[in-house]
């Protein structure tokens, strides 16, 4: 199945993905939590996995390998007190402006600083 980027925010989405790839480094893959965008698949060359459930998100950060997850502030806040259990393993790597929005932030998180 071929996934092409949307034209509406294509330049902004591409720039965001390029910046994310630079931060993550070669060979790393991206997971998203409640912030999936089909454009990420195109610009990140298919290295994107989507999580929909809180338990999946929390389990991701218990990995022995370094992981990266892109989510928005609201999704992170929706985790509530359960996130406190894994708080020591969730680090904010970088904050981005969500393309096409005013004030909405995307957070790149990792299980390592």
C-alpha positions as CSV (number, residue, x, y, z in Angstrom):
1,X,0.0,0.0,0.0
2,X,1.4,3.4,-1.0
3,X,0.9,6.3,1.4
4,X,1.4,9.8,-0.1
5,X,1.6,13.0,2.0
6,X,-1.2,15.4,2.0
7,X,-0.6,18.7,0.2
8,X,-2.0,21.0,2.9
9,X,0.9,20.9,5.3
10,X,3.4,18.9,3.3
11,X,6.4,21.3,3.7
12,X,5.8,21.6,7.4
13,X,5.4,17.9,7.9
14,X,8.5,17.1,5.9
15,X,10.5,19.6,8.0
16,X,9.2,18.2,11.2
17,X,10.1,14.6,10.2
18,X,13.6,15.7,9.0
19,X,14.2,17.3,12.4
20,X,12.9,14.2,14.2
21,X,15.2,12.0,12.2
22,X,18.2,14.2,13.0
23,X,17.4,14.0,16.7
24,X,16.8,10.2,16.7
25,X,19.9,9.3,14.6
26,X,20.4,6.6,11.9
27,X,18.4,3.4,12.1
28,X,16.0,4.5,14.8
29,X,12.3,4.1,14.4
30,X,9.5,6.3,15.7
31,X,6.4,5.2,17.6
32,X,3.4,7.6,17.9
33,X,0.9,7.7,20.7
34,X,-2.5,9.2,19.8
35,X,-0.8,11.6,17.3
36,X,-0.4,9.5,14.2
37,X,-0.3,11.2,10.9
38,X,0.0,9.4,7.6
39,X,2.6,11.9,6.4
40,X,5.0,10.6,9.0
41,X,5.1,7.3,7.3
42,X,6.0,8.9,4.0
43,X,8.7,11.3,5.3
44,X,10.2,8.8,7.8
45,X,10.3,6.2,5.1
46,X,7.9,3.8,6.8
47,X,9.6,3.6,10.1
48,X,6.6,4.6,12.2
49,X,4.5,2.5,14.5
50,X,1.3,3.6,16.1
51,X,0.1,3.0,19.6
52,X,-3.5,3.5,20.6
53,X,-3.7,2.2,24.2
54,X,-2.2,3.5,27.4
55,X,-0.8,0.1,28.4
56,X,1.1,0.0,25.1
57,X,2.6,3.4,25.7
58,X,3.7,2.5,29.2
59,X,5.2,-0.8,28.1
60,X,7.2,0.9,25.4
61,X,9.2,2.8,27.9
62,X,10.2,-0.3,29.8
63,X,12.2,-1.5,26.8
64,X,15.9,-2.3,27.3
65,X,16.6,-0.7,23.9
66,X,16.3,3.0,23.3
67,X,12.8,4.0,22.0
68,X,11.3,7.2,20.7
69,X,7.7,8.2,20.9
70,X,6.0,11.2,19.4
71,X,2.8,12.4,21.2
72,X,1.0,15.6,22.0
73,X,0.7,17.2,25.4
74,X,-3.0,16.4,25.7
75,X,-2.4,12.6,25.1
76,X,0.5,12.6,27.7
77,X,-1.7,14.4,30.3
78,X,-4.5,11.9,29.6
79,X,-2.3,9.1,31.0
80,X,-2.9,10.5,34.5
81,X,-1.3,9.1,37.6
82,X,-0.5,5.7,35.9
83,X,2.3,7.5,34.1
84,X,3.9,8.2,37.5
85,X,4.8,4.5,37.7
86,X,7.1,4.9,34.7
87,X,8.0,8.5,35.2
88,X,11.7,7.9,35.7
89,X,11.8,6.2,32.3
90,X,10.0,8.9,30.2
91,X,12.2,11.7,29.1
92,X,11.3,14.7,26.9
93,X,13.9,14.8,24.2
94,X,12.4,17.7,22.2
95,X,9.3,19.8,21.8
96,X,7.9,20.7,18.3
97,X,5.1,23.0,17.1
98,X,2.4,20.8,15.5
99,X,2.2,21.7,11.8
100,X,-0.9,23.6,10.8
101,X,-1.9,24.4,14.4
102,X,-1.4,27.4,16.6
103,X,-0.1,26.6,20.0
104,X,-0.4,22.8,19.9
105,X,2.8,21.0,20.8
106,X,4.2,17.6,19.9
107,X,6.6,16.0,22.2
108,X,9.4,13.6,21.3
109,X,9.9,11.3,24.2
110,X,12.5,8.6,24.9
111,X,13.2,6.1,27.7
112,X,16.7,7.5,28.0
113,X,17.9,11.1,28.4
